Amino acid sequence: ALRSKLYQVLNNNETGKVCVVTSSTSGEGKSFVSANLAVTLAYAARKTIILEMDLRKPKIASIFELPDEHLGISDYLESDHLQIDSLIRPSGISGLDVMSSGTIQENPSELLEKVNLDNLIDILRRQYDFIIIDSPPIHLVTDALIISRVSDAALYVIRQGYTLKEELEFINEVKKENRFSNLNLIFNGIKREKYGYGYNYNNSYYNAYTSQPKNTFGRVMKGFFSRF
């Protein structure tokens, strides 16, 4: 469903599209969404690469069980002689490549401001249908905002039962100030409750991976007042 929506957001006929995925804080599922979205695009025969551009706490390489000790994005941004092809690794899934974060640097924000990032994305646009960028949470560091200059759409992940309601005010500010172009929200981890007319979606196929222990009234009320 998310893949289909993304086609609409980015126009079905165009290639070389760049999506930056972010969230407010850690734990909302942005790396989970980035990785699985990239996989579904590859399954649909769209040549895709995912960039591990959370240069502070990278997760994408471990999701695809790739060794961490490999030159990557930070090394390319720091250098003027590295070849992009040497940094790209197959994910193990046909049609999906990975470029990992590379050597951990002390100045990731400064690296991302370099023109080398623009050059990198320009080259990848000519080679791939979709470029998915996993970026850091925007309410913790500004890296995602810096990266957004090379993106066609921003996918902002919020997670049911986890994202604090105060973060919605922050997201409204981000939208109002146009910090991202083409901002879209992804509502992650939805767990549907039992509604009227006999419908119960708690055990649906689509939500099976989010199954939790049975809620008690106290647990529900405790979470309700602090979480979105």
C-alpha positions as CSV (number, residue, x, y, z in Angstrom):
1,A,0.0,0.0,0.0
2,L,2.8,2.4,0.9
3,R,4.6,1.6,-2.4
4,S,1.4,2.4,-4.4
5,K,0.9,5.7,-2.5
6,L,4.6,6.6,-3.2
7,Y,4.0,6.1,-7.0
8,Q,1.2,8.7,-6.8
9,V,3.3,11.2,-4.7
10,L,6.2,11.0,-7.1
11,N,4.5,10.4,-10.5
12,N,4.5,6.9,-11.9
13,N,6.3,7.7,-15.1
14,E,9.4,9.3,-13.7
15,T,12.6,7.6,-12.5
16,G,15.5,8.7,-10.4
17,K,13.3,9.7,-7.5
18,V,14.8,10.4,-4.1
19,C,12.9,9.9,-0.8
20,V,14.3,10.9,2.6
21,V,12.8,9.0,5.5
22,T,12.8,10.6,8.9
23,S,10.9,10.8,12.2
24,S,10.9,12.9,15.4
25,T,12.8,10.6,17.7
26,S,14.4,7.2,17.7
27,G,12.2,4.1,17.9
28,E,9.4,5.2,15.6
29,G,10.4,2.8,12.9
30,K,12.1,4.9,10.2
31,S,14.8,2.4,9.4
32,F,12.2,-0.4,9.4
33,V,10.1,1.6,7.0
34,S,13.1,2.6,4.8
35,A,14.3,-1.0,4.5
36,N,10.9,-2.6,3.8
37,L,9.9,0.1,1.4
38,A,13.1,-0.4,-0.6
39,V,12.5,-4.2,-0.6
40,T,8.9,-3.8,-2.0
41,L,10.1,-1.4,-4.7
42,A,12.7,-3.9,-5.8
43,Y,10.1,-6.7,-5.8
44,A,8.1,-4.5,-8.2
45,A,11.1,-4.4,-10.6
46,R,12.1,-0.9,-9.7
47,K,15.9,-0.6,-9.5
48,T,16.4,0.7,-6.0
49,I,19.2,1.7,-3.7
50,I,19.0,2.5,0.0
51,L,21.4,5.0,1.5
52,E,22.4,4.6,5.2
53,M,22.6,8.3,5.8
54,D,22.1,8.2,9.6
55,L,25.8,8.8,10.0
56,R,25.6,8.8,13.8
57,K,23.7,5.6,14.5
58,P,23.5,3.6,11.3
59,K,21.2,0.5,11.2
60,I,20.6,-0.4,7.6
61,A,23.7,-2.5,7.1
62,S,22.8,-4.7,10.1
63,I,19.2,-5.0,8.8
64,F,20.6,-6.6,5.6
65,E,23.3,-8.5,7.5
66,L,26.1,-6.7,5.8
67,P,29.5,-6.2,7.4
68,D,29.9,-2.8,9.0
69,E,33.6,-2.5,8.0
70,H,33.1,-1.0,4.6
71,L,33.7,2.3,3.0
72,G,30.5,4.3,2.5
73,I,28.8,7.6,2.4
74,S,30.9,9.5,4.9
75,D,34.1,8.4,3.2
76,Y,32.8,9.6,-0.2
77,L,31.7,13.0,1.3
78,E,35.1,13.4,3.0
79,S,37.1,12.4,-0.1
80,D,37.6,13.6,-3.6
81,H,38.8,10.4,-5.2
82,L,36.6,7.5,-4.2
83,Q,34.6,5.8,-7.0
84,I,30.9,5.4,-6.2
85,D,30.8,1.9,-7.7
86,S,33.2,0.7,-5.0
87,L,30.9,1.8,-2.2
88,I,27.7,0.1,-3.6
89,R,26.9,-3.4,-2.2
90,P,24.2,-5.8,-3.2
91,S,21.6,-6.3,-0.5
92,G,21.0,-10.0,-1.2
93,I,17.6,-9.0,-2.9
94,S,17.5,-8.8,-6.6
95,G,17.2,-5.2,-7.8
96,L,18.2,-3.6,-4.4
97,D,21.6,-2.2,-3.5
98,V,22.9,-0.6,-0.3
99,M,25.3,2.1,0.3
100,S,26.2,2.1,4.0
101,S,27.2,5.0,6.2
102,G,31.0,4.3,6.1
103,T,33.5,5.5,8.7
104,I,31.9,7.2,11.7
105,Q,32.9,10.9,11.6
106,E,32.8,13.6,14.3
107,N,31.2,16.2,11.9
108,P,28.3,14.5,10.0
109,S,26.3,17.6,9.6
110,E,29.2,19.5,8.0
111,L,29.9,16.5,5.7
112,L,26.2,16.5,4.5
113,E,26.5,20.2,3.6
114,K,29.2,19.5,1.1
115,V,28.6,19.6,-2.7
116,N,29.8,16.0,-2.8
117,L,26.3,14.9,-1.6
118,D,24.7,16.7,-4.5
119,N,27.1,15.0,-6.9
120,L,26.5,11.6,-5.4
121,I,22.7,11.9,-5.7
122,D,23.0,13.2,-9.3
123,I,25.0,10.2,-10.3
124,L,22.6,7.7,-8.5
125,R,19.5,9.3,-10.1
126,R,20.9,8.2,-13.5
127,Q,21.4,4.6,-12.3
128,Y,18.3,3.9,-10.2
129,D,14.6,4.3,-10.3
130,F,14.3,5.0,-6.6
131,I,16.8,6.2,-4.0
132,I,15.6,5.7,-0.4
133,I,17.5,7.7,2.2
134,D,17.4,6.6,5.9
135,S,18.2,9.8,7.8
136,P,18.4,10.7,11.5
137,P,15.4,11.8,13.6
138,I,14.8,15.5,12.8
139,H,13.9,16.5,16.4
140,L,17.3,15.3,17.6
141,V,19.6,16.6,14.9
142,T,19.2,18.7,11.8
143,D,20.8,16.2,9.3
144,A,17.5,15.3,7.6
145,L,16.8,18.9,6.9
146,I,20.3,19.3,5.3
147,I,19.7,16.1,3.2
148,S,16.2,17.3,2.1
149,R,17.7,19.6,-0.5
150,V,18.5,16.7,-2.7
151,S,15.1,14.9,-2.2
152,D,11.9,14.8,-4.1
153,A,9.7,13.8,-1.1
154,A,10.0,13.5,2.7
155,L,8.4,10.5,4.4
156,Y,7.9,11.3,8.1
157,V,7.3,8.3,10.3
158,I,5.1,8.4,13.4
159,R,4.2,5.3,15.4
160,Q,0.9,4.5,17.1
161,G,1.3,4.0,20.8
162,Y,4.8,5.4,20.8
163,T,5.0,8.9,19.4
164,L,4.3,11.5,22.0
165,K,1.4,13.8,21.3
166,E,3.7,16.8,21.7
167,E,5.5,15.7,18.6
168,L,2.5,16.5,16.5
169,E,2.9,20.1,17.4
170,F,6.5,19.9,16.2
171,I,5.4,18.2,13.0
172,N,2.9,21.0,12.4
173,E,5.7,23.6,12.8
174,V,7.8,21.7,10.3
175,K,5.0,21.7,7.8
176,K,4.1,25.3,8.4
177,E,7.7,26.5,7.9
178,N,8.1,24.4,4.8
179,R,11.2,22.7,6.1
180,F,10.6,19.8,3.7
181,S,9.2,19.9,0.2
182,N,6.5,17.3,-0.4
183,L,6.1,16.2,3.2
184,N,4.1,13.0,3.8
185,L,3.3,11.2,7.0
186,I,3.6,7.5,7.5
187,F,1.5,6.1,10.3
188,N,3.5,3.1,11.5
189,G,2.6,0.2,13.8
190,I,-1.2,0.6,13.6
191,K,-3.1,-1.8,15.9
192,R,-6.8,-1.6,15.2
193,E,-9.2,-2.0,18.1
194,K,-12.5,-3.8,18.2
195,Y,-15.3,-1.6,16.7
196,G,-19.0,-2.0,16.3
197,Y,-20.9,-4.2,13.9
198,G,-18.9,-7.3,14.9
199,Y,-15.6,-6.3,13.1
200,N,-12.4,-7.1,14.9
201,Y,-9.1,-6.3,13.1
202,N,-6.8,-7.2,16.0
203,N,-5.7,-10.5,14.4
204,S,-5.6,-9.2,10.8
205,Y,-2.7,-10.4,8.6
206,Y,-1.5,-6.9,8.1
207,N,-1.0,-6.2,11.8
208,A,0.2,-9.6,13.0
209,Y,3.8,-8.4,13.3
210,T,2.7,-5.8,15.9
211,S,0.9,-8.3,18.2
212,Q,1.2,-7.3,21.8
213,P,0.0,-8.8,25.2
214,K,-3.7,-8.4,25.8
215,N,-4.4,-4.8,27.0
216,T,-6.0,-4.2,30.4
217,F,-8.0,-1.1,31.0
218,G,-5.2,0.4,33.2
219,R,-2.6,-0.2,30.6
220,V,-4.8,1.4,27.9
221,M,-5.5,4.5,29.9
222,K,-1.9,4.9,31.0
223,G,-0.7,4.9,27.4
224,F,-3.6,6.9,26.1
225,F,-2.8,10.2,27.8
226,S,0.9,10.3,26.9
227,R,1.0,8.7,23.4
228,F,-0.5,9.4,20.1
